[in-house]
Amino acid sequence: MVPRLLFDIVKCSNFCELLMESDTSHPCDDIINFQRICGNVKSLCDFQLPEPWNGDIVNAPILVISSNPAYSSCELYPTLDWPDPMIADFFINRFKDRGRYSWVLNNRVLNKDGSRSNPVRYWSSIQRRVEEILGRPAKPGIDYCLTELVHCKSSNEKGVKKALPVCAGNFCCDILRITGAKLIIVFGSIAKNYIKANCSSQNGIPTIYLPHPNSRKKKKVSDHFSKEEIENFRELLNGKGQYKNKFQNMGCPDVNLQSNIKYANVKLPTDEEIKIFIEEKIKEYTECLR
């Protein structure tokens, strides 16, 4: 089942309106213009959609939050002309192993020409941090779901600070309402500062803060938490531990977690349908290069 919130984010009204006409007075204009300036954008259908989350937001026991998703013009990534079922599958099953037809395989994205990128360092670092806490290999998308405060894509956090109050204000609380996480990990100072300033009421989800993978600070969980604290996290995730007051929690006013999740009337595609879609997209792209 596909939460309706996924489409609220990917088809954000601010994103759609600013695609049609730039407005330099709008807080989101800089981050959306990033793709016009730095991306291979020839038409509106070339714009990569805002990224709601990656993984099973409803069931994953860990939710990872950072500032905004990185942009790559080479990646086979949802655009306005993709059908809704494919868009939904991409973000819910982005890390699902379908072999050659995986959207992401071993943290390597599928490019438009059918090749694979180098491993995405951010994802690899996040996976290592989660594995520290779990004490075992982690499956991205299943053991943890990734999301951001600002959902439009850019590089080096271009446009993030201006868009942050609007984008996070529109969607952050709604994401917290549908997550099934038992633990939230916030990466980086931008996300940390926003969460601490704006998500102060209680929803019962313990939250820890770690440096961004691109930071020069020590990154390991063990650099910031004791063995006992890490074991507490592990027990919490295994359903054995209880909430510890020493771990700051977060939330939004009137949050009633997962009580009224609204789902879109969208059926996820089969693996065969995804295979056909990917082959068609790769063929379409390679023919355009000739």
URSULKA-V937353 format. One line per field, one symbol per residue. burial: 1 if it has 24 or more other ideal C-beta (glycine too) atoms within 12 Angstrom, else 0. Layout:
burial = ???
This chain:
burial = 01111111111101100110000000111111111100100000001111111111110111111111111110111111010111111111111101001111101111110001100101101111111111000111111111111111110011111111011101111111111111111111111101100010001111111111100000101000100011011101100000000010111100101100000100011000010011001000100000
